[in-house]
Amino acid sequence: MDLVRDLLRGVVPVHVLHHAAEDGGVYGAWMADELAHHGYRISPGTLYPLLQRLEDAGLLTSAEQTVEGRVRRIYTATVAGIDELGNLRRVIAELSGELLEGTASAGNPR
């Protein structure tokens, strides 16, 4: 069982949503590079269906743009996506706070 891998797999959609909201939009190849920079190994066959699921859920919207003669599909967060990202940040902050607090009080059973 690889818990780190499982955790990373679970936060990939959150990471995608974060960049789609904060960076004014992302495209697949850039997102794959960004995820690889953080240690996520994700294939296009996994990433593009994820982007489509986030769009189908109303969290992302996409449009084609021509950049340097190439057509790219740019994904941006919707209002619902930004709201959901806020919810996710609160949950992650609560969990990480509890986990990090646990390291400070290691050895103290509850």
N, C-alpha and C positions, 0 to 999 in steps of 0.2 A: 504494500500500500504506500503510495507516494502522496502524502498530504500536501506538500508544497505544490506539487503539480496540480492537484485537485483545486487548491486555493487559487492558483494563478488562472486556471481554466475558468473558474467562477467569476473572477473579477475582470476578465477581458471585456465583456459587454459594458461594464462600468467605465473602464479605461477608454473605450471607443466613445461612449456617450460624453465623457469628460472633454475629450479633444474636439468632438463635434460641436460642443457648446462653447468651449473656451477659445478655440482657435478660429472660429468663424467658418468652419467646414473642413472636412478631410476627404481624401480620396483613398481608394483601397491600397495602392502600392505604398503611399506615404504611411498609412496606418500600419501596414505590415512591418515596415522599417521601424516605426516608433515602438511597436510591440516587441520586436526583436531586440531593440536597444534595452528593453527592460527584462529580457530573458524569456519572453513568450515565444514559443515556436509554433507559428500558426500558418497553415497553408492557405493559398487563395481559395481552395475548395472548402475551407472552413470559414474564412473571413467574409467572403462575399455573401454566403447564405446568412451569416450573422447580421451583416448590414441590412440585408433584405428583411429579416425577422424584426429588427429594430424599426425599420421603416413601416412594415405591416402593422406593428403595434402602435404606430403613431408617435414614436419617440424621435424619429429622424425623418427628414424629408430629403429628396435628392433632385438634382438637376444636372444636365450635361453642360459642360463648359469646355471651350476650346482653349487650351493653354499650350503655347509654343507649337501650334499646328496639330496638337493631339487632343482628341476628345476624351475628357475625363468625367466621371460621374462624381459630383461633389455632394457629400452628405453633411447636412447641418441639423442641429438639434431643434426640435419644435418647442413650443411653449410647454407642452406636456412632457417632453424629454428633459427640459430644464427643471421643471418641477420634480420629476422623478429623480434626477441627479441630486437635487437638494435633499430628498428623502434618503437616498443612498448614502450621501455624505454624513447625515446624522446617524444612521445605523452604523456605518463604518467607524465614525468617531467614538460612538459609545462602546463598540466592541474593542477597538484598539485601546481605548482608555482603560477598559477593564483588563485586557491582556497585559498591558504595560504596567498597570498597577500591580498585577500578580507577580511581575519580576521583582518589584521593590519589596514585596512582602513574602518572598519565597521562603518556604519552610514554616509558614504560619498557617496551620490548617484552619479552616472555617467550620 
